[in-house]
Amino acid sequence: MSKQIILHTPGPWLVRTERADMDIVAFSGEREFPIALVSEHEIGPVIGEANARLIAAAPRLFDALKGMVGLIQLLPTSDQHSGLMRNHRYEEALAALVEASESECEA
């Protein structure tokens, strides 16, 4: 994967549950930056919290997926390893990374 400028707020992102809605915030030193607000109004507290935790994990998930795809791309070319690159999960991983990166490039 080529290098790119990351325009999203760096992690870690954390869930703050001080009220009925959940804030996703990023911390840099002592400063706090709002990322998202997840409301449990229509979906209930269990699904609302699960959604908030998934959003908060996004920077780590993105970095981990990018690293795994990079490792697969570094494998020597062979029938066994090229099969990994034709695997639908690898294709989905690439598509997810492109989807996340496109929004960064368009900003």
URPE-V956864 format. One record per pair of residues at least 6 apart in sequence whose C-alpha atoms are under 8 Angstrom apart, sorted by the first residue. I is the first residue (numbers start at 1). GAP is how many residues later the second one is. If there is no record, write none. Layout:
i->{I,I}
gap->{GAP,GAP}
//
This chain:
i->{1,5,5,6,7,7,7,8,9,9,10,10,11,11,11,11,12,12,12,12,12,12,13,13,13,13,13,13,13,13,13,14,14,14,14,14,14,15,15,15,15,15,15,15,16,16,16,16,17,20,20,21,21,21,21,21,22,22,22,22,22,22,22,23,23,23,23,23,23,24,24,24,24,24,24,24,24,25,25,25,25,25,25,26,26,26,26,27,38,38,38,38,39,40,40,40,62,65,65,66,69,69,69,72,72,72,73,75,84,85}
gap->{69,99,100,98,97,98,100,96,17,26,16,49,15,16,48,49,14,15,44,45,47,48,11,12,13,14,22,43,44,45,46,10,11,12,39,42,43,7,8,9,10,37,38,41,6,7,8,9,6,19,20,16,17,18,19,20,15,16,17,18,26,27,30,11,12,13,14,15,29,10,11,12,13,14,28,31,32,7,8,9,10,11,31,6,7,8,9,6,10,11,13,14,9,7,8,9,35,28,32,31,21,24,25,9,12,13,12,6,6,6}
//
